[in-house]
């Protein structure tokens, strides 16, 4: 029972995160770039962006998936 409840909670959390990421598509937000083409939005959503690490950039969110969002500088 414990494992089944934990699995349901993980699934619910993943679905909620995906809804949140989908809601960011089309918005302009700030992203702090990190190594490896990754970063975090001002809402802490994981973002994929081509930028040198350590930069705070204004970006437009172009797409979302279960792993986060894809952004491009504006």
Protein Blocks (a to p, Z undefined) as FASTA:
>chain_A
ZZmmmmmmmmmmmmmmmmmmmmmgopacdddddehhiacdfkopacdddddehiacdddd
fbdcfkbccdddZZ
